[in-house]
Amino acid sequence: MRTPAAAVVPPDRPLPSMTLNNPLAPTHETPVAVLALVCSSIIWGLAWWPLKIFGALGLDGHAIALTAYALVGVVALPFILRERRAWRGEWQLLLLIGLFFGLANFLFTWSLMVGSVVRSMLLFFLLPAWGAIGGRLVLKEKLGPRRLLAVALCLGGVFIIVGGVEVFNEPLSFADITALIAGLAYTAAGITNRAAREIPIASRTLMSFVGCTVVALLGLLVHVPTIPSLAVSAWVMLCLFAFLWLLGGTLLTTYGVTHVQASRAAVLQVAELVVAVVSAMLIGGETLSTGEYVGGAMILAATLLEALSAPSQPKATHG
């Protein structure tokens, strides 16, 4: 669950907080903005908790997209349309941003609900590798030694996490596959986001909710989720999760990355991964194997390398 504004944009991470190399950050920052980023990292890092609760009630990732994400998407649509004069010339890019971020949130939500939170987070956080490779292939970005090292650490870390050579003897789980694809989709959204120049930050950010709703509706062609009979209190929880957790976390992230220098914002948002792993172990009772400790440390190191390579000066101003 990240927000695009954080994505280099990776712009908005509705699901984990895409802030690496964010060109929207200013040269001056305030304590309130830093606090907003810290709070958003905690919110996204703990997002697995309510999702597990909803899973225990009989909901799956598809159902969450059709309810919580759709609620925010419906509310967000008028705000996006109000800015149509600004993004009209790049409507194709806005559509791709929404679909890629929507697919990322859709799959990552499902992965967190059915699999190990730690594994899902670590596999999703291969963003430095996918971002560097995608940026090189699509945007012709130059890869220096630091970014190449980040790619090597990421790929080596995930190879260890999935079992090393044993991965060739048995298929990956559904949760592992969806987390990996979600990371790729998130990276594709971030690359598309960097290519856009005229789309306002509000439209970039909110479009992810609309995109997730569209992906969920298209998904009905192959999978119809079973939505059990829920108590009124459960529906209230879903609405609160939608507007306080998802939308609230997104707004905090957006405010933070547009008022904090890019390098600091990127490092702060790495805390999301740490919060998720630690909370899953303390609250969720998950444990890590030696390989997962080693692979996780490699991915965390790669993420920090990528974050520290973020430019401190903004390249452009959007919106």
VOPAGU-2260 file (C-alpha; in pm, 1 decimal, decimal comma):
REM VOPAGU-2260
SITE   aa  ch    i         X         Y         Z
SITE  MET   A    0       0,0       0,0       0,0
SITE  ARG   A    1     187,5     292,2    -122,4
SITE  THR   A    2     155,7     647,6    -224,2
SITE  PRO   A    3     254,4     796,7    -559,3
SITE  ALA   A    4     380,0    1126,0    -430,6
SITE  ALA   A    5     657,4     933,3    -276,4
SITE  ALA   A    6     768,3     759,7    -586,4
SITE  VAL   A    7    1036,0     962,0    -766,1
SITE  VAL   A    8     827,4    1033,6    -807,8
SITE  PRO   A    9     764,1     704,7    -733,4
SITE  PRO   A   10     466,1     945,4    -665,6
SITE  ASP   A   11     215,7     851,4    -402,5
SITE  ARG   A   12     292,3     493,3    -227,5
SITE  PRO   A   13     -56,4     414,6    -187,9
SITE  LEU   A   14      95,7     124,4     -41,3
SITE  PRO   A   15     459,4     135,1      84,1
SITE  SER   A   16     564,6     507,2      53,8
SITE  MET   A   17     740,2     569,8    -274,3
SITE  THR   A   18     971,5     850,0    -196,2
SITE  LEU   A   19    1298,8     752,7    -353,6
SITE  ASN   A   20    1451,0    1034,8    -557,9
SITE  ASN   A   21    1142,5    1252,2    -525,3
SITE  PRO   A   22    1192,7    1565,6    -738,3
SITE  LEU   A   23     909,3    1753,3    -572,1
SITE  ALA   A   24    1082,3    1811,1    -239,2
SITE  PRO   A   25    1180,4    2169,3    -153,3
SITE  THR   A   26    1512,5    2297,4     -28,9
SITE  HIS   A   27    1360,3    2400,9     305,9
SITE  GLU   A   28    1169,4    2177,4     541,3
SITE  THR   A   29     970,5    2204,4     862,3
SITE  PRO   A   30     944,9    1979,1    1169,4
SITE  VAL   A   31     575,9    1927,9    1089,1
SITE  ALA   A   32     663,6    1784,1     748,7
SITE  VAL   A   33     923,9    1551,5     898,9
SITE  LEU   A   34     670,1    1438,6    1159,0
SITE  ALA   A   35     416,0    1377,9     880,8
SITE  LEU   A   36     661,6    1147,5     704,0
SITE  VAL   A   37     744,9     960,8    1023,2
SITE  CYS   A   38     375,5     911,4    1096,9
SITE  SER   A   39     303,2     797,5     741,5
SITE  SER   A   40     585,5     543,2     761,1
SITE  ILE   A   41     434,1     403,1    1080,5
SITE  ILE   A   42      87,2     395,9     923,4
SITE  TRP   A   43     206,1     209,5     613,2
SITE  GLY   A   44     431,2     -17,1     815,7
SITE  LEU   A   45     135,9    -122,7    1030,0
SITE  ALA   A   46    -112,0    -147,6     742,2
SITE  TRP   A   47     -85,8    -526,9     750,4
SITE  TRP   A   48    -254,9    -532,8    1092,7
SITE  PRO   A   49    -607,0    -417,9     994,8
SITE  LEU   A   50    -575,0    -620,8     673,7
SITE  LYS   A   51    -518,1    -937,7     875,3
SITE  ILE   A   52    -822,4    -847,7    1086,1
SITE  PHE   A   53   -1035,2    -807,5     773,5
SITE  GLY   A   54    -897,4   -1137,3     644,4
SITE  ALA   A   55   -1012,7   -1308,0     962,3
SITE  LEU   A   56   -1361,9   -1170,9     891,5
SITE  GLY   A   57   -1364,2   -1350,0     556,4
SITE  LEU   A   58   -1252,8   -1071,0     323,5
SITE  ASP   A   59    -968,6   -1110,1      72,2
SITE  GLY   A   60    -756,7    -857,2    -113,3
SITE  HIS   A   61   -1006,1    -834,6    -397,8
SITE  ALA   A   62   -1286,0    -751,1    -155,6
SITE  ILE   A   63   -1075,0    -481,4      12,7
SITE  ALA   A   64   -1010,1    -319,4    -325,2
SITE  LEU   A   65   -1380,9    -325,2    -410,3
SITE  THR   A   66   -1474,6    -166,7     -78,4
SITE  ALA   A   67   -1208,3      43,1      95,9
SITE  TYR   A   68   -1012,0     150,0    -213,0
SITE  ALA   A   69   -1328,5     201,8    -415,6
SITE  LEU   A   70   -1475,9     429,5    -147,5
SITE  VAL   A   71   -1172,6     657,1    -163,9
SITE  GLY   A   72   -1161,3     629,1    -543,5
SITE  VAL   A   73   -1518,6     753,9    -579,7
SITE  VAL   A   74   -1447,7    1050,4    -350,6
SITE  ALA   A   75   -1116,8    1124,4    -530,0
SITE  LEU   A   76   -1255,6    1126,1    -885,0
SITE  PRO   A   77   -1413,2    1476,4    -872,0
SITE  PHE   A   78   -1084,8    1624,9    -744,2
SITE  ILE   A   79    -894,3    1461,1   -1029,8
SITE  LEU   A   80   -1144,5    1581,7   -1289,4
SITE  ARG   A   81   -1124,2    1933,6   -1148,6
SITE  GLU   A   82    -757,3    1940,4   -1253,6
SITE  ARG   A   83    -822,7    1804,6   -1604,0
SITE  ARG   A   84    -701,4    2121,9   -1775,6
SITE  ALA   A   85    -358,8    2067,5   -1623,8
SITE  TRP   A   86    -323,1    1696,6   -1711,5
SITE  ARG   A   87    -522,2    1690,0   -2038,0
SITE  GLY   A   88    -206,7    1683,8   -2249,2
SITE  GLU   A   89     -70,9    1386,6   -2049,2
SITE  TRP   A   90    -391,6    1193,7   -1988,9
SITE  GLN   A   91    -233,5     873,4   -2118,5
SITE  LEU   A   92      42,1     897,1   -1857,8
SITE  LEU   A   93    -211,5     970,6   -1584,6
SITE  LEU   A   94    -407,3     662,6   -1689,7
SITE  LEU   A   95     -93,5     447,0   -1676,9
SITE  ILE   A   96       2,9     592,5   -1338,3
SITE  GLY   A   97    -338,3     498,0   -1201,6
SITE  LEU   A   98    -339,6     148,5   -1349,0
SITE  PHE   A   99      16,1      63,5   -1242,5
SITE  PHE   A  100     -24,8     198,9    -891,3
SITE  GLY   A  101    -369,3      41,0    -873,9
SITE  LEU   A  102    -232,4    -299,1    -971,2
SITE  ALA   A  103      50,2    -261,8    -719,0
SITE  ASN   A  104    -188,2    -180,1    -434,7
SITE  PHE   A  105    -434,7    -450,1    -538,5
SITE  LEU   A  106    -173,1    -727,3    -543,1
SITE  PHE   A  107      28,5    -608,8    -245,0
SITE  THR   A  108    -283,2    -586,9     -28,2
SITE  TRP   A  109    -368,5    -944,2    -120,3
SITE  SER   A  110     -13,0   -1059,6     -51,0
SITE  LEU   A  111     -12,0    -904,9     297,1
SITE  MET   A  112    -347,0   -1064,6     378,9
SITE  VAL   A  113    -263,5   -1422,2     281,9
SITE  GLY   A  114     112,5   -1449,9     330,6
SITE  SER   A  115     393,2   -1370,4     569,3
SITE  VAL   A  116     407,8    -997,4     627,5
SITE  VAL   A  117     787,2   -1003,6     651,8
SITE  ARG   A  118     837,3   -1196,6     327,3
SITE  SER   A  119     582,0    -984,1     141,7
SITE  MET   A  120     743,6    -660,1     256,3
SITE  LEU   A  121    1094,8    -775,7     170,3
SITE  LEU   A  122     995,3    -904,6    -174,0
SITE  PHE   A  123     802,1    -586,3    -247,2
SITE  PHE   A  124    1096,3    -372,7    -138,3
SITE  LEU   A  125    1304,3    -484,5    -432,9
SITE  LEU   A  126    1214,0    -136,3    -561,3
SITE  PRO   A  127    1578,0     -17,8    -581,3
SITE  ALA   A  128    1662,3    -301,1    -822,4
SITE  TRP   A  129    1353,1    -269,9   -1039,7
SITE  GLY   A  130    1373,5     110,0   -1033,7
SITE  ALA   A  131    1737,7     116,2   -1141,4
SITE  ILE   A  132    1687,5    -141,8   -1415,7
SITE  GLY   A  133    1365,9      17,9   -1539,7
SITE  GLY   A  134    1512,1     367,7   -1527,7
SITE  ARG   A  135    1807,6     250,8   -1733,8
SITE  LEU   A  136    1599,4      66,6   -1994,0
SITE  VAL   A  137    1312,7     314,0   -2028,6
SITE  LEU   A  138    1448,9     654,8   -1928,4
SITE  LYS   A  139    1814,4     588,1   -2020,3
SITE  GLU   A  140    1925,2     691,0   -1670,9
SITE  LYS   A  141    2290,3     644,7   -1583,4
SITE  LEU   A  142    2371,8     378,6   -1324,8
SITE  GLY   A  143    2667,0     462,8   -1104,6
SITE  PRO   A  144    2854,7     221,0    -875,6
SITE  ARG   A  145    2620,7     290,6    -582,0
SITE  ARG   A  146    2306,1     202,7    -775,7
SITE  LEU   A  147    2468,2    -106,0    -926,8
SITE  LEU   A  148    2561,2    -218,6    -576,2
SITE  ALA   A  149    2200,2    -160,1    -464,6
SITE  VAL   A  150    2075,5    -377,4    -753,0
SITE  ALA   A  151    2318,8    -655,9    -663,9
SITE  LEU   A  152    2222,2    -643,3    -295,2
SITE  CYS   A  153    1850,3    -652,5    -377,9
SITE  LEU   A  154    1869,9    -943,0    -619,1
SITE  GLY   A  155    2106,6   -1134,2    -394,1
SITE  GLY   A  156    1882,0   -1071,2     -93,6
SITE  VAL   A  157    1566,8   -1195,6    -262,0
SITE  PHE   A  158    1749,8   -1503,4    -392,5
SITE  ILE   A  159    1842,6   -1592,2     -35,4
SITE  ILE   A  160    1493,5   -1516,4      99,7
SITE  VAL   A  161    1314,3   -1741,5    -147,8
SITE  GLY   A  162    1545,7   -2029,9     -60,8
SITE  GLY   A  163    1847,6   -1995,7    -287,0
SITE  VAL   A  164    1882,7   -2277,2    -537,7
SITE  GLU   A  165    1586,6   -2453,5    -371,1
SITE  VAL   A  166    1355,8   -2204,8    -543,8
SITE  PHE   A  167    1404,5   -2403,5    -864,7
SITE  ASN   A  168    1268,7   -2717,0    -700,1
SITE  GLU   A  169     931,0   -2581,8    -593,1
SITE  PRO   A  170     706,3   -2295,9    -711,3
SITE  LEU   A  171     677,4   -1968,5    -525,0
SITE  SER   A  172     367,0   -1915,5    -314,3
SITE  PHE   A  173      77,6   -1695,1    -425,5
SITE  ALA   A  174     178,0   -1434,2    -166,1
SITE  ASP   A  175     538,8   -1429,6    -290,5
SITE  ILE   A  176     434,9   -1392,8    -654,9
SITE  THR   A  177     185,2   -1114,5    -588,3
SITE  ALA   A  178     440,4    -923,2    -377,5
SITE  LEU   A  179     700,5    -947,9    -653,3
SITE  ILE   A  180     456,4    -840,0    -926,6
SITE  ALA   A  181     330,5    -558,7    -703,6
SITE  GLY   A  182     686,1    -428,2    -671,8
SITE  LEU   A  183     731,6    -439,6   -1048,4
SITE  ALA   A  184     399,9    -258,0   -1103,9
SITE  TYR   A  185     495,2       2,3    -846,1
SITE  THR   A  186     825,2      58,6   -1022,2
SITE  ALA   A  187     649,7      90,9   -1359,4
SITE  ALA   A  188     421,5     351,2   -1203,8
SITE  GLY   A  189     719,3     540,2   -1064,9
SITE  ILE   A  190     892,6     544,0   -1404,3
SITE  THR   A  191     573,4     666,6   -1571,1
SITE  ASN   A  192     539,1     926,4   -1299,0
SITE  ARG   A  193     889,8    1055,6   -1367,4
SITE  ALA   A  194     806,6    1082,7   -1736,8
SITE  ALA   A  195     506,0    1306,9   -1665,0
SITE  ARG   A  196     572,0    1678,9   -1634,3
SITE  GLU   A  197     236,9    1857,8   -1622,3
SITE  ILE   A  198      19,3    1636,5   -1401,0
SITE  PRO   A  199     -55,9    1802,8   -1064,2
SITE  ILE   A  200      52,6    1618,6    -750,8
SITE  ALA   A  201    -307,4    1575,6    -628,9
SITE  SER   A  202    -410,0    1393,3    -945,2
SITE  ARG   A  203     -98,1    1177,3    -939,5
SITE  THR   A  204    -164,4    1081,2    -580,4
SITE  LEU   A  205    -539,0    1020,6    -588,1
SITE  MET   A  206    -536,9     840,7    -922,6
SITE  SER   A  207    -391,9     533,3    -754,1
SITE  PHE   A  208    -721,5     476,8    -569,9
SITE  VAL   A  209    -919,9     510,2    -890,5
SITE  GLY   A  210    -676,7     276,5   -1063,9
SITE  CYS   A  211    -705,4      16,0    -788,6
SITE  THR   A  212   -1084,2      28,7    -821,4
SITE  VAL   A  213   -1063,8     -21,5   -1198,3
SITE  VAL   A  214    -822,6    -314,2   -1157,9
SITE  ALA   A  215   -1055,7    -471,4    -901,3
SITE  LEU   A  216   -1355,8    -432,3   -1132,9
SITE  LEU   A  217   -1165,0    -587,2   -1423,8
SITE  GLY   A  218   -1059,5    -866,1   -1191,3
SITE  LEU   A  219   -1423,4    -966,2   -1155,0
SITE  LEU   A  220   -1390,4   -1125,2   -1499,5
SITE  VAL   A  221   -1167,0   -1396,1   -1352,6
SITE  HIS   A  222   -1241,7   -1391,7    -979,8
SITE  VAL   A  223   -1554,0   -1299,9    -787,0
SITE  PRO   A  224   -1473,2   -1246,6    -418,9
SITE  THR   A  225   -1705,6   -1371,9    -151,8
SITE  ILE   A  226   -1809,2   -1087,8      74,9
SITE  PRO   A  227   -1956,3   -1241,0     389,9
SITE  SER   A  228   -2238,3   -1094,6     591,0
SITE  LEU   A  229   -2062,3    -840,6     811,4
SITE  ALA   A  230   -2180,2    -664,2    1123,2
SITE  VAL   A  231   -2234,3    -290,7    1107,6
SITE  SER   A  232   -1921,4    -244,1    1318,7
SITE  ALA   A  233   -1714,6    -424,7    1053,1
SITE  TRP   A  234   -1841,4    -191,8     779,8
SITE  VAL   A  235   -1760,4     106,1    1002,4
SITE  MET   A  236   -1407,7     -34,7    1043,0
SITE  LEU   A  237   -1375,1     -64,3     664,4
SITE  CYS   A  238   -1480,9     297,8     616,5
SITE  LEU   A  239   -1240,0     415,3     885,1
SITE  PHE   A  240    -961,9     210,6     727,0
SITE  ALA   A  241   -1039,2     365,5     388,6
SITE  PHE   A  242   -1051,1     729,9     488,8
SITE  LEU   A  243    -831,1     747,8     797,8
SITE  TRP   A  244    -568,3     484,4     722,7
SITE  LEU   A  245    -541,1     474,1     343,3
SITE  LEU   A  246    -634,9     830,9     254,4
SITE  GLY   A  247    -489,3     975,5     574,8
SITE  GLY   A  248    -159,0     796,2     523,3
SITE  THR   A  249    -151,4     909,0     161,3
SITE  LEU   A  250    -208,9    1273,3     252,0
SITE  LEU   A  251      59,9    1262,0     521,3
SITE  THR   A  252     305,4    1108,8     273,7
SITE  THR   A  253     220,0    1363,3       5,6
SITE  TYR   A  254     261,0    1656,0     243,5
SITE  GLY   A  255     586,4    1517,4     375,9
SITE  VAL   A  256     757,1    1447,8      43,7
SITE  THR   A  257     663,0    1790,2     -92,1
SITE  HIS   A  258     796,0    1975,8     213,8
SITE  VAL   A  259    1107,3    1771,7     302,9
SITE  GLN   A  260    1432,5    1742,6     111,4
SITE  ALA   A  261    1433,8    1433,6    -108,1
SITE  SER   A  262    1729,7    1260,3      53,7
SITE  ARG   A  263    1586,8    1294,6     405,2
SITE  ALA   A  264    1237,4    1192,2     290,1
SITE  ALA   A  265    1371,6     877,7     126,3
SITE  VAL   A  266    1560,7     771,1     437,4
SITE  LEU   A  267    1264,5     843,4     664,2
SITE  GLN   A  268    1033,9     632,6     453,4
SITE  VAL   A  269    1267,5     334,8     469,8
SITE  ALA   A  270    1140,1     317,9     828,9
SITE  GLU   A  271     821,3     170,6     683,1
SITE  LEU   A  272     999,0    -154,7     608,1
SITE  VAL   A  273    1151,5    -163,8     956,2
SITE  VAL   A  274     816,8     -90,9    1123,5
SITE  ALA   A  275     644,0    -363,9     922,5
SITE  VAL   A  276     905,9    -630,2     997,9
SITE  VAL   A  277     939,1    -549,9    1368,2
SITE  SER   A  278     562,7    -518,4    1424,8
SITE  ALA   A  279     493,7    -843,1    1238,4
SITE  MET   A  280     734,7   -1021,0    1469,5
SITE  LEU   A  281     615,8    -855,4    1792,4
SITE  ILE   A  282     242,0    -835,3    1720,4
SITE  GLY   A  283     188,9   -1099,2    1454,7
SITE  GLY   A  284     420,7   -1356,7    1608,7
SITE  GLU   A  285     614,7   -1408,8    1285,6
SITE  THR   A  286     968,0   -1544,7    1294,3
SITE  LEU   A  287    1258,9   -1514,0    1055,2
SITE  SER   A  288    1490,8   -1782,4     933,5
SITE  THR   A  289    1863,0   -1715,2     912,3
SITE  GLY   A  290    1831,0   -1673,2     536,0
SITE  GLU   A  291    1550,1   -1420,5     576,3
SITE  TYR   A  292    1758,0   -1221,0     825,3
SITE  VAL   A  293    2051,9   -1212,1     583,5
SITE  GLY   A  294    1839,1   -1141,0     275,5
SITE  GLY   A  295    1638,2    -877,9     459,6
SITE  ALA   A  296    1953,0    -700,4     574,8
SITE  MET   A  297    2079,3    -695,0     214,9
SITE  ILE   A  298    1753,6    -547,7      85,0
SITE  LEU   A  299    1743,3    -289,9     364,7
SITE  ALA   A  300    2102,6    -190,8     285,2
SITE  ALA   A  301    2012,6    -156,9     -83,0
SITE  THR   A  302    1710,0      57,5       1,0
SITE  LEU   A  303    1922,8     286,2     217,1
SITE  LEU   A  304    2184,2     313,2     -59,0
SITE  GLU   A  305    1914,2     416,5    -304,9
SITE  ALA   A  306    1762,7     658,9     -55,6
SITE  LEU   A  307    2097,9     822,4      19,0
SITE  SER   A  308    2160,3     865,4    -353,4
SITE  ALA   A  309    1844,7    1080,2    -384,3
SITE  PRO   A  310    1915,5    1434,8    -502,8
SITE  SER   A  311    1875,5    1701,4    -236,5
SITE  GLN   A  312    1763,2    1965,8    -484,2
SITE  PRO   A  313    1434,0    1944,8    -672,4
SITE  LYS   A  314    1453,8    1897,7   -1045,4
SITE  ALA   A  315    1111,1    2028,3   -1125,9
SITE  THR   A  316     794,0    2151,7    -969,0
SITE  HIS   A  317     462,3    1989,3   -1046,5
SITE  GLY   A  318     115,5    2111,0    -965,1
